[in-house]
Amino acid sequence: MITKFFQLVSYRLKKVRDFLFGGNSWNEIPKIDILLLCHDVNRGGEIDGKPFSPLIDILQLDLQEKGLSCAQFAYPESKIVGAMAWGNPFHATSSWALSCLVSCAEFRFFSRVVEVLTIGKFSPIETFGKEAFYKKLINITKPRAVIGVEPYPMLCKVCRDKQIPIVEIFHGFGYTEKVFTYLWKEEPTPIGVLALDSTSSKTFSSDYYRSMGIWCEYIGHPYYRRIIGNKTRPLDSGLYDKEPCFRKGDSKKILYSMSWGYAGDHGNYSEFKDILKNGICPLELLETIRNLCDSHIFYFRLHPVHLRNPNKYQFIFNFLDDLKKNNPNVEWENASRTSLALIYKDIDCQISMRSETCYDASFFGVKSLLLCPSLRNGGAISGHFSDLADAGFVEYWDGNIDSLNNWVQTTKKMKPSALGIEEMEMNFKRSIDRMLGGNS
């Protein structure tokens, strides 16, 4: 109880600080065709030392190439705003902090008193609350449509009330009846979704969602469409200048995509507690790295959660530094900051505990071995990635070091899983027409 009290006080003080010093830039947003929104965690790439979103930043370039004006807005609570990010997202840190303070339980009595004293002519909550925040955002930008990663229900409500199409672009892959239950727990919903893969598209193209008035288009990953299609268009030619600094030669290349939740940071996901002694990878993988030192190169890629919280995860950085120092066939800095698409074009296979990047990898024909015991039969998350397993892109490790060694040495690339570039481009154009009423 005491801990929760201090956490609440800390949260309130943070909002006061943000209100006083956070600043705003949303008044600088011009009138646009499409407003784009995403979270800090979606900016997992890096260009010129700045966080970059292969999803939203490239989506913006695609829309601009079709003659549509766009602007990015950083979701409330975002820390990577303005010139800190490659996409230069606008923000309203101070205004959001005020909305949170006004909406908190402790303020409701005061707000009610003000309403009574002003005979209902002024309500702090209606003027500065969270719904008012999103109304102001839409009034400033006057967009013809809004596209966001996990758009908040309140934003969906405001857009629907103003008859502005709001569409969700998925930031992950493989959404099925089993794994997408966290989505849309509250009404209202977006009016449509942009799916990155066939599994998600099949799920959200069902009669159930159509009956809710929600449409779905399979557009593929915006960045991957460019990489796979070898489209080095002038607007983003700089994105291809930074090739992975990977070692050349005949060595086989393996990517280990790290997942959060195994280093005491599992939160409510207790099924991941105490699985890894080092919080990073199984000890058998470290032995495999040493056994294959002369013929295989292993690239460790940090999760964006790790990269965005270096102080919290400093022990992981230190671990990887020591691993690289003691094993000449290990690299992690370049692999953690280079585009996944470029990496997948270069490597032979991938290993992970349970990373959603298995879907990314399948776009490039890269197979993945998943090490988390919770994925095995009877495990807490067994059945996840079953669509990829059925297609041959995923295998589940049995915990035996010999099978791990054998998989690493024998696994080869497959035929990519994605739709043809032309079909994805056609679906993308159709999604724009659906948002803008055919007047794109």
C-alpha positions in Angstrom: 0.0 0.0 0.0 2.8 2.4 0.9 4.7 1.5 -2.3 1.6 2.2 -4.4 1.1 5.6 -2.6 4.6 6.7 -3.4 4.3 5.5 -7.0 1.1 7.6 -7.3 2.8 10.6 -5.8 5.8 10.2 -8.1 3.5 10.0 -11.2 1.7 13.1 -10.2 4.9 15.0 -9.6 6.2 13.9 -13.0 3.1 15.3 -14.6 3.6 18.6 -12.8 7.2 18.7 -14.1 6.1 17.8 -17.7 3.4 20.5 -17.5 5.9 23.2 -16.4 8.8 22.2 -18.6 7.7 19.7 -21.2 6.7 22.2 -23.9 4.4 21.8 -26.9 4.9 22.0 -30.6 1.5 20.9 -31.9 0.5 24.5 -32.8 3.2 24.4 -35.5 1.5 21.5 -37.3 0.2 22.6 -40.7 -3.1 21.5 -42.1 -2.5 18.1 -43.6 -4.1 15.2 -45.4 -3.0 12.4 -43.1 -1.9 12.5 -39.4 0.5 9.7 -38.3 1.1 8.6 -34.7 3.3 6.0 -33.1 5.1 5.2 -29.8 8.8 5.5 -28.8 9.1 1.7 -29.0 8.2 1.8 -32.7 11.3 3.9 -33.4 13.7 0.9 -33.1 16.0 1.8 -36.0 18.6 4.6 -36.3 19.7 7.0 -39.0 22.3 9.6 -38.4 22.2 8.9 -34.7 18.5 9.5 -34.4 15.8 7.0 -33.6 14.0 5.9 -36.8 10.7 4.0 -37.4 10.9 1.7 -40.4 7.1 1.6 -40.1 5.8 5.1 -39.7 8.7 7.0 -41.2 8.6 4.9 -44.4 4.8 5.0 -44.5 5.1 8.8 -44.4 7.5 8.7 -47.4 5.1 6.4 -49.3 2.2 8.7 -48.7 4.1 11.8 -49.6 5.2 10.2 -52.9 1.6 9.8 -53.7 1.1 13.6 -53.3 -0.4 13.5 -49.8 0.7 15.9 -47.1 1.6 14.3 -43.7 2.8 15.1 -40.3 3.8 12.9 -37.3 2.6 13.4 -33.8 4.3 11.6 -30.9 1.8 9.8 -28.7 1.4 11.2 -25.2 4.1 9.9 -22.8 6.6 9.8 -25.6 10.1 11.0 -24.8 11.5 10.9 -28.4 10.0 14.1 -29.8 10.9 16.8 -32.3 14.5 16.9 -33.6 15.4 14.0 -31.3 13.8 11.6 -33.9 14.5 11.2 -37.6 10.8 11.8 -38.4 10.7 15.0 -36.3 7.4 14.2 -34.6 5.4 17.1 -33.2 4.3 16.8 -29.5 2.3 18.3 -26.7 4.0 17.1 -23.6 2.8 20.0 -21.4 -0.8 19.9 -22.6 -1.0 16.1 -22.0 0.4 16.5 -18.5 -2.3 19.0 -17.8 -4.9 16.7 -19.2 -3.7 13.9 -16.9 -3.7 16.1 -13.9 -7.2 17.4 -14.6 -8.5 13.9 -15.2 -7.0 12.3 -12.0 -9.4 11.3 -9.3 -8.0 13.8 -6.8 -9.0 16.7 -9.2 -12.6 15.6 -9.9 -14.0 17.1 -6.7 -12.3 20.4 -7.5 -13.6 20.3 -11.1 -17.1 19.7 -9.9 -16.9 22.7 -7.5 -15.8 24.9 -10.4 -18.7 23.7 -12.5 -21.2 24.5 -9.7 -19.6 27.9 -9.1 -19.8 28.8 -12.8 -23.3 27.5 -13.1 -22.1 24.8 -15.5 -20.4 27.4 -17.9 -16.9 26.1 -17.3 -15.7 22.5 -16.6 -11.9 21.9 -16.2 -12.3 18.3 -17.3 -14.3 19.2 -20.4 -11.9 22.0 -21.3 -8.5 20.4 -20.4 -9.3 16.6 -20.0 -8.1 13.8 -22.3 -10.9 14.0 -24.7 -10.4 17.7 -25.1 -6.7 17.0 -25.7 -7.5 14.8 -28.8 -10.2 17.2 -30.0 -7.6 20.0 -30.0 -5.1 17.8 -31.9 -7.7 17.1 -34.6 -8.8 20.7 -34.7 -5.3 21.9 -35.2 -4.3 19.5 -38.0 -7.7 19.1 -39.7 -6.6 15.8 -41.3 -8.6 13.9 -43.9 -7.5 10.7 -42.2 -5.5 9.5 -39.2 -3.2 6.4 -39.1 -1.7 5.2 -35.9 0.0 2.3 -34.2 -2.4 1.1 -31.5 -4.6 4.3 -31.6 -6.1 5.0 -28.2 -9.9 4.5 -27.8 -10.4 8.2 -26.9 -8.6 9.2 -30.2 -10.9 6.8 -32.1 -13.9 8.3 -30.4 -12.9 11.9 -31.3 -12.2 10.9 -34.9 -15.4 9.0 -35.3 -17.4 11.9 -33.8 -15.8 14.2 -36.3 -16.3 11.7 -39.1 -12.6 11.5 -39.8 -11.4 8.0 -40.8 -9.0 6.6 -38.2 -7.0 3.5 -39.2 -4.7 1.3 -37.2 -1.5 0.0 -38.8 -0.2 -3.1 -37.0 3.3 -2.9 -35.7 3.5 -6.7 -35.4 2.7 -9.8 -37.3 0.7 -13.0 -36.9 -2.4 -11.6 -35.1 -4.7 -14.6 -34.6 -7.8 -15.2 -32.5 -5.4 -16.4 -29.7 -2.9 -13.6 -29.5 -4.7 -10.3 -30.4 -7.0 -10.3 -27.4 -5.3 -7.2 -25.9 -6.6 -5.2 -28.8 -9.7 -3.1 -28.7 -10.9 -4.0 -25.2 -12.7 -0.7 -25.3 -15.0 0.9 -27.8 -14.8 2.7 -30.1 -12.4 1.0 -32.6 -10.6 2.2 -35.7 -12.6 1.9 -38.9 -9.9 -0.1 -40.6 -6.6 -1.9 -40.2 -3.5 -2.1 -42.3 -2.0 -5.6 -41.9 1.6 -6.4 -42.5 1.2 -10.2 -43.1 -1.3 -12.7 -44.4 -2.2 -14.2 -41.0 -3.3 -10.9 -39.5 -5.1 -10.0 -42.8 -7.0 -13.3 -42.6 -8.0 -12.7 -39.0 -9.3 -9.2 -39.5 -11.0 -9.8 -42.8 -13.4 -12.2 -41.1 -17.2 -11.7 -41.0 -16.9 -10.8 -37.3 -14.9 -7.6 -38.0 -16.8 -6.8 -41.2 -20.0 -6.8 -39.2 -18.4 -4.2 -36.9 -17.8 -2.0 -40.0 -14.0 -2.6 -39.9 -12.1 -3.2 -43.1 -8.7 -4.7 -43.5 -6.0 -4.4 -46.2 -2.8 -6.5 -46.4 -0.2 -3.8 -47.4 3.0 -5.6 -46.2 5.6 -3.8 -44.2 6.3 -0.4 -45.8 10.1 -0.6 -45.4 10.2 -4.3 -46.5 8.3 -3.5 -49.7 11.1 -1.1 -50.6 13.9 -3.4 -49.7 12.4 -6.5 -51.4 11.5 -4.5 -54.5 15.0 -2.8 -54.6 13.3 0.6 -54.8 16.0 3.1 -54.1 13.8 6.1 -54.6 15.4 9.6 -54.1 13.3 10.5 -51.0 14.9 7.7 -48.9 18.1 6.9 -50.7 20.0 7.8 -47.6 18.3 4.9 -45.8 20.4 2.5 -47.8 23.8 4.1 -47.3 24.3 2.5 -44.0 24.9 -1.2 -44.9 25.5 -3.6 -42.0 29.2 -3.7 -41.0 29.1 -7.5 -41.2 32.1 -9.6 -41.8 32.4 -10.8 -45.4 33.6 -14.3 -46.4 32.2 -17.8 -46.3 31.2 -17.9 -42.6 27.6 -18.7 -41.9 25.8 -15.8 -40.3 23.2 -16.2 -37.5 21.1 -13.4 -35.9 20.0 -13.7 -32.3 17.1 -11.4 -31.8 16.7 -10.6 -28.2 13.4 -10.4 -26.3 12.6 -8.5 -23.1 11.0 -10.2 -20.1 13.7 -12.6 -19.1 15.9 -10.3 -17.0 13.5 -9.7 -14.1 11.5 -7.4 -16.3 8.6 -9.8 -17.0 6.0 -7.6 -15.2 2.7 -9.5 -15.3 4.1 -12.1 -17.7 5.2 -14.5 -14.9 5.6 -17.4 -17.4 9.0 -15.8 -18.4 10.3 -15.6 -14.8 13.6 -17.4 -14.0 13.8 -19.0 -17.5 17.3 -17.5 -18.2 20.0 -17.3 -15.6 21.7 -14.4 -17.4 18.5 -12.8 -18.6 19.8 -12.8 -22.2 20.1 -16.3 -23.7 20.4 -20.0 -22.8 23.8 -21.2 -21.7 23.6 -23.8 -24.5 23.7 -21.0 -27.1 26.9 -19.6 -25.6 28.4 -23.1 -25.8 27.3 -23.3 -29.5 28.9 -20.0 -30.2 32.2 -21.2 -28.8 32.0 -24.6 -30.6 31.4 -22.9 -34.0 33.9 -20.1 -33.6 35.8 -20.8 -36.8 32.8 -21.2 -39.1 29.8 -19.2 -37.8 29.3 -15.6 -37.0 26.6 -14.7 -34.4 25.0 -11.3 -34.3 23.1 -10.2 -31.1 20.4 -7.7 -31.7 19.0 -5.8 -28.7 15.2 -5.2 -28.4 14.1 -1.6 -28.8 13.1 -1.7 -25.1 16.7 -2.4 -24.2 18.0 0.4 -26.5 15.6 3.0 -25.1 16.4 2.2 -21.5 20.2 1.9 -21.3 20.5 2.6 -17.6 18.0 -0.1 -16.7 19.7 -2.6 -19.0 23.3 -1.6 -18.5 24.2 -5.2 -17.4 23.1 -6.5 -20.8 25.3 -4.1 -22.6 28.2 -5.1 -20.3 27.4 -8.8 -20.9 27.5 -8.4 -24.7 30.7 -6.4 -24.5 32.4 -9.3 -22.6 30.8 -11.9 -24.9 32.3 -10.1 -27.9 35.6 -9.6 -26.3 35.9 -13.3 -25.5 34.4 -14.6 -28.8 35.7 -13.1 -32.1 32.7 -14.5 -33.9 30.2 -12.3 -32.0 29.0 -8.8 -32.9 26.2 -6.7 -31.4 26.5 -2.9 -31.8 26.0 -2.8 -35.6 23.3 -5.6 -35.5 21.4 -3.6 -32.9 21.2 -0.4 -34.8 21.1 -1.4 -38.5 17.8 -2.0 -40.3 16.4 -5.5 -39.8 15.6 -5.7 -43.5 19.3 -5.2 -44.5 20.3 -7.7 -41.9 17.9 -10.3 -43.2 19.3 -9.9 -46.7 22.7 -10.8 -45.3 22.2 -13.6 -42.8 21.4 -17.3 -43.1 19.1 -18.0 -40.1 17.7 -16.5 -36.9 17.5 -17.6 -33.3 15.3 -16.0 -30.6 13.5 -16.7 -27.4 10.1 -15.6 -28.8 10.6 -12.5 -30.9 7.9 -11.4 -33.3 10.7 -10.7 -35.7 10.1 -14.3 -36.9 7.5 -12.8 -39.2 9.9 -10.1 -40.4 12.4 -12.8 -41.1 9.9 -14.9 -43.1 9.5 -12.0 -45.5 13.1 -12.6 -46.6 13.0 -16.4 -46.5 14.9 -16.6 -43.2 14.0 -19.5 -40.8 13.8 -19.0 -37.0 14.5 -21.3 -34.1 12.6 -20.3 -30.9 14.2 -21.2 -27.6 11.6 -20.3 -25.0 10.2 -23.4 -23.2 6.9 -21.6 -22.8 6.3 -22.2 -26.5 6.6 -25.9 -26.4 3.6 -28.2 -26.1 1.8 -27.5 -22.8 3.7 -24.3 -22.3 2.0 -21.0 -21.3 2.2 -19.6 -24.8 2.3 -22.9 -26.8 0.7 -22.4 -30.2 2.2 -19.0 -30.8 3.8 -18.7 -34.3 2.0 -21.9 -35.3 1.2 -20.3 -38.7 4.9 -19.8 -39.3 5.7 -23.3 -38.0 3.1 -24.8 -40.4 4.8 -22.9 -43.3 8.3 -24.1 -42.2 9.6 -20.8 -41.1 9.7 -21.5 -37.4 10.9 -24.5 -35.3 10.7 -24.9 -31.5 13.9 -25.9 -29.7 13.7 -29.0 -27.5 16.3 -27.8 -25.0 19.0 -30.2 -26.3 22.4 -28.6 -27.2 23.0 -31.2 -29.9 19.8 -30.3 -31.7 20.7 -26.6 -31.4 24.2 -27.2 -32.9 22.7 -29.2 -35.7 20.0 -26.6 -36.5 22.5 -23.8 -36.7 24.8 -25.8 -39.0 22.2 -27.2 -41.4 19.4 -24.6 -41.7 19.2 -22.6 -45.0 17.0 -19.9 -46.4 13.7 -20.6 -47.9 11.4 -18.9 -50.5 10.1 -15.6 -49.0 6.6 -15.6 -47.5 5.4 -12.2 -48.6 2.9 -11.4 -51.4 4.3 -10.0 -54.6 5.4 -6.4 -54.5 2.8 -5.4 -57.1 -0.1 -6.9 -55.1 1.0 -5.2 -51.9 1.4 -1.9 -53.7 -2.1 -2.3 -55.2 -3.6 -3.1 -51.7 -1.8 0.0 -50.3 -3.3 2.2 -53.0 -6.8 0.8 -52.3 -6.4 1.4 -48.6 -5.7 5.1 -49.3 -8.8 5.3 -51.5 -10.9 3.7 -48.7 -9.6 6.3 -46.2 -10.0 9.3 -48.5 -13.1 8.3 -50.3 -11.3 7.7 -53.6 -10.0 11.2 -53.7 -6.4 10.5 -53.0 
